[in-house]
Amino acid sequence: MEENEARFVKLEQSDKEKAELIAELNCDVGKIKQEQIAIHVSVQDKTS
């Protein structure tokens, strides 16, 4: 029984770590999209 509890706690910790990494990646994706938009707007301004 204790072994199962220990495994469960370990899985919960792993899930938490993965959730944090996913949140960081989502933040990075948002920043990249903002940079792409800024570059696109800058290029359009130069060609107009």
Number of C-alpha atoms within 10 A of each C-alpha: 6 7 8 9 10 11 12 12 12 12 12 12 12 12 12 12 12 12 12 12 12 12 12 12 12 12 12 12 12 12 12 12 12 12 12 12 12 12 12 11 12 11 11 10 9 7 7 5
